[in-house]
Amino acid sequence: MATLLAIVLYVSICFSIMQNWLLFASLCILMFSVRYGAIMLIPLAIVLDGYYGNYHTIPYLSFITVWWYVVVEYMRPKILGPDMIKV
Amino acid sequence: MKVRSRHNSKQQRIFRVVGISIAVILFGMIMPRLISTTVSVVMTPVHGINQWFENSSSLVPSFFRDRRALQAQINDLEHQLTLSERSTLTQVRLAQENDRLRKLLGADEEERVVAAITARPNELPYDLLQIDRGADHGIEIGAPVFIGKDMVIGLIVHVTPKYSFAELITTPGFSASAFIAGVNVVVSMEGMGGGVARVRVPQGVPLSVGDLVYLPSVEPGVFGSIAHLENLPTQPEQYGYISPDTSLSSIYWVSVGKQSQLARSPAEIDEQVRAIVEQSLSFNSEEISITTATGTATSSEEVVVE
């Protein structure tokens, strides 16, 4: 069930960014990050930057996601507690 | 000790992930074409689904698209409403300023009679209105008929003591001089029937849709704005079609001016003036006999009588 939810959230993040539903995307990202960490968002951001051709200028989505990963990794233990996190 | 080692390993993991990610991103920035090609292969199924979502006429995508379009339309209309409210304020201010300036110049408001429309173009021929005020209320043939304060729509053509008929400016055969604001030209306007009037303007005059059309003989005589242009380069004239902004079926009250606006030909006016002058200067024989007795004054009067 957790895996299915993760897949649904992941796909929702991808399509909501592509459809420019930024509020919904932010909500999904927050839920995904809290439950499963943000490491899986980095490849998604890299792929989306490539899809939109941002590597010809600045891949801002990838940089923001890396920053978000660091923030989440430091914040998650404080929100959920160290025992709740599966590495 | 154990906690510290877990902490260190976690930090090392974070540094490793960040390092690898930055390396991949920098590699992508160095070779953008390579990463774009790779991503286009990876994203093929996602791209297909996304295109289906954006273009398909199926229920779910069209529901989301319609919702988005409606939301955008609502935002656009709210924006227009805000602008409209501001322009209404501007209009009120300009109207007040105009009234004040007119009073300073001594222009008096024309007295008007309010009348209800009792028959309109379903019961009557098109371009004809019947109103419930007539000669008993001071209405005469040729009086202008207004919607609101300044939009003239026609003239009274038949008056009985209790009711009258107004013919609209758009009646076929109606002709009047019109002033087109914007390009500032005076042209002839003719009724075309069916609620449409037409102005003829020479080629080269930059006529455009939305230009206001006034009837200078009626004060204040805004008739409408140009709604459609017909401009063929092979023709010597261009045509502007005008229809009133308000439909006849939605009008219930009109106001009627008390001053006739019928145009007379110069010859007819000359004849009338001559008749008035002759009438005012005509004497009977007793008056002449009196005046002939008084020296020099008679000579001038005799000249006038001749």
Chai-1 contact restraints between the chains, C-beta under 6 A:
chainA,res_idxA,chainB,res_idxB,connection_type,confidence,min_distance_angstrom,max_distance_angstrom,comment,restraint_id
A,M18,B,N50,contact,1.0,0.0,6.0,A-B,restraint_1
A,I39,B,V17,contact,1.0,0.0,6.0,A-B,restraint_2
A,I42,B,S21,contact,1.0,0.0,6.0,A-B,restraint_3
A,V47,B,V39,contact,1.0,0.0,6.0,A-B,restraint_4
A,V47,B,V42,contact,1.0,0.0,6.0,A-B,restraint_5
A,G50,B,I35,contact,1.0,0.0,6.0,A-B,restraint_6
A,G50,B,S36,contact,1.0,0.0,6.0,A-B,restraint_7
A,G50,B,V39,contact,1.0,0.0,6.0,A-B,restraint_8
A,Y51,B,V39,contact,1.0,0.0,6.0,A-B,restraint_9
A,Y51,B,M43,contact,1.0,0.0,6.0,A-B,restraint_10
A,Y55,B,G28,contact,1.0,0.0,6.0,A-B,restraint_11
A,Y55,B,M29,contact,1.0,0.0,6.0,A-B,restraint_12
A,Y55,B,P32,contact,1.0,0.0,6.0,A-B,restraint_13
A,Y55,B,I35,contact,1.0,0.0,6.0,A-B,restraint_14
A,H56,B,P32,contact,1.0,0.0,6.0,A-B,restraint_15
A,P59,B,I25,contact,1.0,0.0,6.0,A-B,restraint_16
A,S62,B,I25,contact,1.0,0.0,6.0,A-B,restraint_17
A,V66,B,V18,contact,1.0,0.0,6.0,A-B,restraint_18
A,V66,B,S21,contact,1.0,0.0,6.0,A-B,restraint_19
A,E73,B,I14,contact,1.0,0.0,6.0,A-B,restraint_20
